[in-house]
Amino acid sequence: MPDQHRKRRIPLPFRIRGHPDEEAIQRSGEQWAAQYGLLTDARALDRFRRHRITGLMTAGCAAADVDMASLVVEVATLAFFLDDQQNNAARTDRAAAYDSLNARLRAVILGADVGAEDNPLVRALADVLERLGVRASAGWQARFRHDLLIAFQGHEAENVFRRNADVPAADGFPSMRREASFCYPLLDVLELCQEIWTYYQALVTVEGDRMTFSSVEHGYRPIPVGSSDGFVYAVRVSGDNSVPELTCEACA
C-alpha cells in the first residue's frame, strides 16, 4: 500500500462507539490466534496489532457480550490470515498449495472432521464454526457456511489467473472480487451479534460492494502478472449504479 495512504486519516462526521471491553477482547483474540499457531512471533504480533482488527469489528458490536464480540473478532482474524496465506502463496509460486488448503477448508465447512495434523487455519475455522453453532439458528448457520464457501470459491478463481499469469476481464472482475473479499461472512457475524436477520439481502450486497470496492483506490494491488503487477483496474461508481464499472488497461 502506498505510504501516503498508510498515513492518511479520514475524518468522520460522527463518533465511533467502541466496545467497553475492547482491550480484553484484543487480548483474547491474540491468545486465540497464538493457540492455533497463527501468531508465532513478536513480529507477527506487531503486524497484527497495527491492523487494528479488534477496534474495527467491535465498532459493529459494541453492545455484545465479551464472548460474542471476541468470536466476531476471531472470524475477522481468520479472514486476515487467510488473505495473507493467499497473497504469500501467489508471491512465492505456491498457488497450488493454497488451492489444496482451500479445498480442505471447504470440506470442513461441509462437515468433514478435523484432526491435530490439519493446518492451523483449518483447525481455527473448525473452532469458530463449532462455537458459532452454539449461538446461531440453523438458518443462520446455513447462510454463514454458504457465504464462506463463496469466499473460498472466489480465492480459487483468483488463483487460476495468478497461476496462468493472466488477468480477468473487466466485466468478470467485480463478481470475483466481491466473492473473494470475505465481506459477507463478516457481515453475517455482525448481524448475529446484533441479534438481527437482514431479510433484505440487497442491502447486504450493496454494503458488501461498498466495503469491497471503496478500498481499491487505497492500496488494492492488482493480481500479479508474471513478476510484476502489469494491469491497473479503474473503478467508477456514479448515480444509481450498485455495481462498479471497471476498465482494465495494461501498463508498462
Salt bridges, closest charged atoms under 4 A:
ASP3 OD2 - LYS7 NZ 3.23
GLU30 OE2 - ARG49 NE 2.76
ASP46 OD2 - ARG50 NE 3.24
ASP65 OD1 - ARG135 NH2 3.12
GLU74 OE1 - ARG131 NH1 2.68
ASP84 OD2 - ARG47 NH1 2.62
ASP99 OD2 - ARG163 NH1 2.14
ASP118 OD1 - ARG104 NE 2.83
ASP127 OD2 - ARG131 NH1 2.74
ASP147 OD1 - HIS146 ND1 3.27
GLU156 OE2 - ARG106 NH2 3.12
ASP188 OD1 - ARG143 NH1 2.82
GLU191 OE1 - ARG143 NH2 2.77
GLU207 OE1 - ARG210 NE 3.83
ASP209 OD1 - ARG178 NE 2.45
GLU245 OE1 - ARG236 NH2 3.21
